[in-house]
């Protein structure tokens, strides 16, 4: 597994129907979420068994947001060969939407299959550049209008607050130039009471109390592919404080499900008023 759905790390809100003169702003609350990974469905040639865990930490770091994601899963392919995937990603994004530092490492059975580290910088003109430290010198440009992951999520939220049901943007997730995507987000129905009750079983700190949520589907198309088929899709339930639950990671021949098992509220790294 070599893709990381960074949209899982950011926040959206649940939006009441009807228009208002001044839509509320996003409130991204620091938290740690732990999910159990299972195989939801498979197709011919796909994974036949999967079990693991992913942990996501989202923090307010004063002038930026920091995120750490760890994904570890044992999966068996159609030939019956077991493998262990261990993926870890750390990012820091500035709140002025102009810069991101990232490190991504993917290992298969203890051997590194991918390792990327670098900095993305967006200029006032809208264009950007990525300077890679691993592998060193593999720099590349970013097109006009590209968004970083958390800013993309905020844009989806703003679209929802405005009553839109979809939004299409360019997103750079961190990594090499294959991690530049055209992302189409579909903003779906509100979560039911039964669905939210299930999520609150994992919520020991009461982060979801009084919150609401919507279903979101984001399809990631390789940049320049003209939207023929998505590289992968992520379907999930998004709460108004940025907590993600009930995720499905949809690949071409199998789908993984990530079920929220524990949710902890984290203290902000940034002192009040900073």
Buried (B, 14 or more C-beta within 10 A) or exposed (E): BEBBBBBBBBBBBBBEEEEEEEBEEBEBBBBBBBBBBBBBEBEEEBBBEBEBBBBBBBBBBEEBBBBBBBBBBEBBBBEEEEEEBBBBBBBBBBBEBBBBBBBBBBBBEEEEBBEBBBBBBBEEEEBBBBEBBEEEEBEBEBEEEBBBBBBBBBBBBBBBBEEEEEBEBBBBBBBBBEBBBBBBBBBBEBBEEEBBEBBBEBBEEEBBEEBBBBBBBBBBBBBEEEEEEBBBBBBBBBBBBBBBBBBBBBBEEBBBBBBBEBBBBBEEBBEEEE
